[in-house]
């Protein structure tokens, strides 16, 4: 349901819509890697390793 809604509300012809969606996807991915994942990392149990102890 979300993708048809997004496609209908974006301006321009299909190539422009595809470009807008690609830029938005890259922006969301960049925000996740820059701020979201580093903020959540200390709370994840993966950093508590016991190998070699």
C-alpha positions as CSV (number, residue, x, y, z in Angstrom):
1,X,0.0,0.0,0.0
2,X,2.8,2.4,0.7
3,X,4.6,2.2,-2.6
4,X,1.6,2.9,-4.9
5,X,0.7,5.9,-2.6
6,X,4.3,7.2,-2.9
7,X,4.4,6.7,-6.6
8,X,1.1,8.6,-7.2
9,X,2.2,11.5,-5.1
10,X,5.7,12.1,-6.6
11,X,5.9,14.8,-9.2
12,X,7.1,14.3,-12.8
13,X,7.3,11.5,-15.3
14,X,8.5,8.0,-14.4
15,X,12.3,8.6,-14.8
16,X,12.1,11.6,-12.4
17,X,10.1,9.6,-9.9
18,X,12.7,6.8,-10.0
19,X,15.5,9.3,-9.4
20,X,13.6,10.9,-6.5
21,X,13.0,7.5,-4.9
22,X,16.7,6.5,-5.4
23,X,17.9,9.7,-3.8
24,X,15.4,9.2,-0.9
25,X,16.6,5.6,-0.4
26,X,20.2,6.7,-0.3
27,X,19.4,9.5,2.2
28,X,17.6,7.1,4.5
29,X,20.4,4.6,4.3
30,X,23.0,7.3,5.1
31,X,21.0,8.5,8.1
32,X,20.8,5.0,9.4
33,X,24.6,4.4,9.1
34,X,25.5,7.9,10.4
35,X,23.2,8.2,13.4
36,X,20.8,5.4,14.0
37,X,23.1,2.3,14.0
38,X,25.9,4.0,16.1
39,X,23.3,5.1,18.6
40,X,21.8,1.6,18.9
41,X,25.1,-0.4,18.8
42,X,26.0,-0.1,22.5
43,X,22.7,-1.7,23.4
44,X,23.2,-4.7,21.1
45,X,24.5,-8.0,22.7
46,X,27.0,-8.6,19.8
47,X,29.9,-6.7,21.4
48,X,30.0,-9.0,24.5
49,X,32.3,-11.7,23.0
50,X,33.8,-14.5,25.1
51,X,36.1,-15.9,22.5
52,X,39.6,-16.4,24.0
53,X,38.7,-16.0,27.6
